[in-house]
Amino acid sequence: MKMEPLKLPLQVVAQVTGESLPTIYAAMAAGHLQTFLCGRRRFARPDAVRAWVDFMEAESGKGKPVMYRPRSAERQERGR
């Protein structure tokens, strides 16, 4: 019997969603991605990751894609 992982480290969340770690931290800060601590490490349940992706898809479908960092901030970072 193959069992799905019950918790995912944030690095794996980044890999499976294609998002960067800063975006994942911003989603956590916005309350869009539920995570928990186990010792000193932070994890997300697979269903929480799916809920976050579903949320982003729904917002995009409404014509409001989720932006965790304003584009002007991205331009400023590139200029440094």
MDTraj code that builds the backbone (N, CA, C; nanometers):
import mdtraj as md
import numpy as np

residues = "MET LYS MET GLU PRO LEU LYS LEU PRO LEU GLN VAL VAL ALA GLN VAL THR GLY GLU SER LEU PRO THR ILE TYR ALA ALA MET ALA ALA GLY HIS LEU GLN THR PHE LEU CYS GLY ARG ARG ARG PHE ALA ARG PRO ASP ALA VAL ARG ALA TRP VAL ASP PHE MET GLU ALA GLU SER GLY LYS GLY LYS PRO VAL MET TYR ARG PRO ARG SER ALA GLU ARG GLN GLU ARG GLY ARG".split()
xyz = np.array([
    [0.0839, -0.1178, 0.0000],
    [0.0000, 0.0000, 0.0000],
    [0.0891, 0.1251, 0.0000],
    [0.0618, 0.2148, -0.0942],
    [0.1375, 0.3391, -0.1015],
    [0.0578, 0.4489, -0.0319],
    [0.1265, 0.5196, 0.0579],
    [0.0611, 0.6239, 0.1346],
    [0.1150, 0.7601, 0.0940],
    [0.0243, 0.8567, 0.0782],
    [0.0638, 0.9934, 0.0473],
    [0.1322, 1.0542, 0.1697],
    [0.2339, 1.1385, 0.1493],
    [0.2972, 1.2036, 0.2653],
    [0.1942, 1.2844, 0.3436],
    [0.2074, 1.2844, 0.4738],
    [0.1141, 1.3569, 0.5596],
    [0.1572, 1.5007, 0.5844],
    [0.2865, 1.5296, 0.5658],
    [0.3364, 1.6657, 0.5806],
    [0.4453, 1.6891, 0.4765],
    [0.4503, 1.8118, 0.4284],
    [0.5466, 1.8482, 0.3245],
    [0.6334, 1.9634, 0.3747],
    [0.7665, 1.9499, 0.3670],
    [0.8516, 2.0647, 0.3992],
    [0.8290, 2.1752, 0.2956],
    [0.8556, 2.2991, 0.3334],
    [0.8292, 2.4112, 0.2437],
    [0.9068, 2.4014, 0.1127],
    [1.0252, 2.3417, 0.1151],
    [1.1020, 2.3246, -0.0087],
    [1.0257, 2.2346, -0.1063],
    [0.9593, 2.1327, -0.0556],
    [0.8801, 2.0436, -0.1415],
    [0.7567, 2.1169, -0.1917],
    [0.6959, 2.1988, -0.1061],
    [0.5809, 2.2797, -0.1499],
    [0.6229, 2.3671, -0.2673],
    [0.7423, 2.4266, -0.2585],
    [0.7938, 2.5097, -0.3680],
    [0.8108, 2.4271, -0.4950],
    [0.8644, 2.3062, -0.4813],
    [0.8864, 2.2207, -0.5988],
    [0.7553, 2.1803, -0.6644],
    [0.6581, 2.1358, -0.5850],
    [0.5354, 2.0830, -0.6436],
    [0.4433, 2.1920, -0.6971],
    [0.4552, 2.3156, -0.6435],
    [0.3706, 2.4240, -0.6928],
    [0.4394, 2.5098, -0.7984],
    [0.5720, 2.5027, -0.8036],
    [0.6451, 2.5872, -0.8979],
    [0.6601, 2.7306, -0.8482],
    [0.6296, 2.7529, -0.7213],
    [0.6425, 2.8866, -0.6629],
    [0.7740, 2.8967, -0.5872],
    [0.8185, 3.0194, -0.5665],
    [0.9432, 3.0411, -0.4930],
    [0.9162, 3.0389, -0.3429],
    [1.0202, 3.0178, -0.2645],
    [1.0060, 3.0213, -0.1189],
    [0.9581, 3.1580, -0.0691],
    [1.0073, 3.2703, -0.1237],
    [0.9533, 3.3992, -0.0788],
    [0.8023, 3.4117, -0.1049],
    [0.7547, 3.3573, -0.2152],
    [0.6116, 3.3602, -0.2436],
    [0.5356, 3.2743, -0.1438],
    [0.5917, 3.1599, -0.1085],
    [0.5279, 3.0719, -0.0113],
    [0.5216, 3.1400, 0.1255],
    [0.6300, 3.2059, 0.1664],
    [0.6287, 3.2780, 0.2933],
    [0.5268, 3.3924, 0.2902],
    [0.5137, 3.4603, 0.1773],
    [0.4154, 3.5683, 0.1649],
    [0.2735, 3.5127, 0.1725],
    [0.2499, 3.3969, 0.1116],
    [0.1180, 3.3331, 0.1190],
    [0.0858, 3.2934, 0.2625],
    [0.1852, 3.2456, 0.3347],
    [0.1656, 3.2114, 0.4757],
    [0.1314, 3.3370, 0.5556],
    [0.2043, 3.4451, 0.5327],
    [0.1816, 3.5702, 0.6054],
    [0.0431, 3.6280, 0.5752],
    [-0.0045, 3.6070, 0.4520],
    [-0.1367, 3.6560, 0.4124],
    [-0.2487, 3.5658, 0.4635],
    [-0.2122, 3.4505, 0.5191],
    [-0.3124, 3.3574, 0.5679],
    [-0.3723, 3.2687, 0.4607],
    [-0.3070, 3.2629, 0.3452],
    [-0.3575, 3.1828, 0.2335],
    [-0.3074, 3.0397, 0.2349],
    [-0.1965, 3.0144, 0.3019],
    [-0.1382, 2.8802, 0.3091],
    [-0.1185, 2.8438, 0.4554],
    [-0.1890, 2.7423, 0.5002],
    [-0.1772, 2.6987, 0.6396],
    [-0.0563, 2.6064, 0.6546],
    [0.0233, 2.6356, 0.7567],
    [0.1419, 2.5552, 0.7860],
    [0.1476, 2.5308, 0.9366],
    [0.2426, 2.4467, 0.9762],
    [0.2613, 2.4182, 1.1188],
    [0.4073, 2.3869, 1.1442],
    [0.4465, 2.4024, 1.2702],
    [0.5835, 2.3728, 1.3103],
    [0.5914, 2.2340, 1.3697],
    [0.6997, 2.1677, 1.3384],
    [0.7335, 2.0399, 1.3992],
    [0.8799, 2.0561, 1.4412],
    [0.8998, 2.0789, 1.5689],
    [1.0346, 2.1163, 1.6129],
    [1.0635, 2.2561, 1.5639],
    [1.1713, 2.2714, 1.4899],
    [1.2084, 2.4019, 1.4349],
    [1.1772, 2.4130, 1.2862],
    [1.1187, 2.3089, 1.2297],
    [1.0896, 2.3079, 1.0854],
    [0.9417, 2.3332, 1.0602],
    [0.9119, 2.3967, 0.9475],
    [0.7751, 2.4294, 0.9115],
    [0.7295, 2.3374, 0.7988],
    [0.6062, 2.2911, 0.8094],
    [0.5472, 2.1976, 0.7135],
    [0.4074, 2.2435, 0.6744],
    [0.3602, 2.1878, 0.5636],
    [0.2213, 2.2071, 0.5207],
    [0.1637, 2.0702, 0.4890],
    [0.0369, 2.0535, 0.5185],
    [-0.0309, 1.9296, 0.4795],
    [-0.0633, 1.9374, 0.3306],
    [-0.0641, 1.8238, 0.2605],
    [-0.0972, 1.8260, 0.1180],
    [-0.2328, 1.8912, 0.0892],
    [-0.3324, 1.8696, 0.1758],
    [-0.4625, 1.9310, 0.1517],
    [-0.4568, 2.0832, 0.1669],
    [-0.3675, 2.1352, 0.2516],
    [-0.3508, 2.2802, 0.2643],
    [-0.2871, 2.3386, 0.1383],
    [-0.1924, 2.2640, 0.0801],
    [-0.1288, 2.3094, -0.0441],
    [-0.2323, 2.3099, -0.1563],
    [-0.3135, 2.2042, -0.1639],
    [-0.4195, 2.1997, -0.2659],
    [-0.5183, 2.3150, -0.2480],
    [-0.5550, 2.3437, -0.1230],
    [-0.6482, 2.4537, -0.0959],
    [-0.5892, 2.5867, -0.1406],
    [-0.4589, 2.6062, -0.1196],
    [-0.3928, 2.7298, -0.1619],
    [-0.3933, 2.7417, -0.3139],
    [-0.3590, 2.6336, -0.3820],
    [-0.3591, 2.6353, -0.5289],
    [-0.5016, 2.6585, -0.5806],
    [-0.6005, 2.5950, -0.5181],
    [-0.7405, 2.6167, -0.5568],
    [-0.7805, 2.7623, -0.5367],
    [-0.7350, 2.8221, -0.4261],
    [-0.7623, 2.9634, -0.3990],
    [-0.7038, 3.0514, -0.5093],
    [-0.5772, 3.0263, -0.5453],
    [-0.5136, 3.1070, -0.6505],
    [-0.5870, 3.0903, -0.7832],
    [-0.6288, 2.9675, -0.8141],
    [-0.7025, 2.9429, -0.9375],
    [-0.8364, 3.0164, -0.9369],
    [-0.9076, 3.0115, -0.8250],
    [-1.0371, 3.0791, -0.8154],
    [-1.0216, 3.2299, -0.8306],
    [-0.9207, 3.2868, -0.7664],
    [-0.8985, 3.4314, -0.7778],
    [-0.8634, 3.4695, -0.9210],
    [-0.7838, 3.3876, -0.9867],
    [-0.7479, 3.4133, -1.1260],
    [-0.8717, 3.4066, -1.2146],
    [-0.9601, 3.3102, -1.1858],
    [-1.0841, 3.2971, -1.2620],
    [-1.1749, 3.4178, -1.2467],
    [-1.1644, 3.4880, -1.1343],
    [-1.2423, 3.6100, -1.1106],
    [-1.1771, 3.7317, -1.1759],
    [-1.0609, 3.7105, -1.2369],
    [-0.9885, 3.8223, -1.2972],
    [-0.8999, 3.8963, -1.1990],
    [-0.8736, 3.8358, -1.0821],
    [-0.7888, 3.8979, -0.9804],
    [-0.6742, 3.8041, -0.9440],
    [-0.5764, 3.7845, -1.0315],
    [-0.4666, 3.6944, -0.9957],
    [-0.3987, 3.7392, -0.8664],
    [-0.3602, 3.6431, -0.7849],
    [-0.2978, 3.6715, -0.6558],
    [-0.1558, 3.7195, -0.6795],
    [-0.1256, 3.8371, -0.6249],
    [0.0093, 3.8930, -0.6339],
    [0.0579, 3.9150, -0.4908],
    [0.1635, 3.8459, -0.4528],
    [0.2147, 3.8596, -0.3175],
    [0.3183, 3.9696, -0.3048],
    [0.3769, 4.0106, -0.4161],
    [0.4719, 4.1213, -0.4146],
    [0.4367, 4.2132, -0.5289],
    [0.4273, 4.3433, -0.5038],
    [0.3955, 4.4348, -0.6135],
    [0.5060, 4.4350, -0.7179],
    [0.4679, 4.4504, -0.8404],
    [0.5657, 4.4478, -0.9495],
    [0.6720, 4.5565, -0.9350],
    [0.6360, 4.6712, -0.8805],
    [0.7355, 4.7771, -0.8640],
    [0.8475, 4.7324, -0.7701],
    [0.8151, 4.6522, -0.6684],
    [0.9185, 4.6011, -0.5774],
    [1.0111, 4.5053, -0.6502],
    [0.9558, 4.4246, -0.7418],
    [1.0392, 4.3319, -0.8185],
    [1.1369, 4.4090, -0.9060],
    [1.0924, 4.5169, -0.9661],
    [1.1808, 4.5983, -1.0514],
    [1.2922, 4.6618, -0.9696],
    [1.2583, 4.7082, -0.8500],
    [1.3601, 4.7695, -0.7644],
    [1.4659, 4.6682, -0.7248],
    [1.4241, 4.5446, -0.6964],
    [1.5198, 4.4396, -0.6576],
    [1.6148, 4.4079, -0.7725],
    [1.5633, 4.4051, -0.8942],
    [1.6479, 4.3751, -1.0107],
    [1.7506, 4.4846, -1.0340],
    [1.7132, 4.6097, -1.0005],
    [1.8022, 4.7232, -1.0226],
    [1.9163, 4.7302, -0.9235],
    [1.9083, 4.6550, -0.8158],
    [2.0149, 4.6598, -0.7120],
    [2.1364, 4.5871, -0.7529],
])
top = md.Topology()
chain = top.add_chain()
for i, resn in enumerate(residues, 1):
    res = top.add_residue(resn, chain, resSeq=i)
    for name in ("N", "CA", "C"):
        top.add_atom(name, md.element.get_by_symbol(name[0]), res)
traj = md.Trajectory(xyz[None], top)
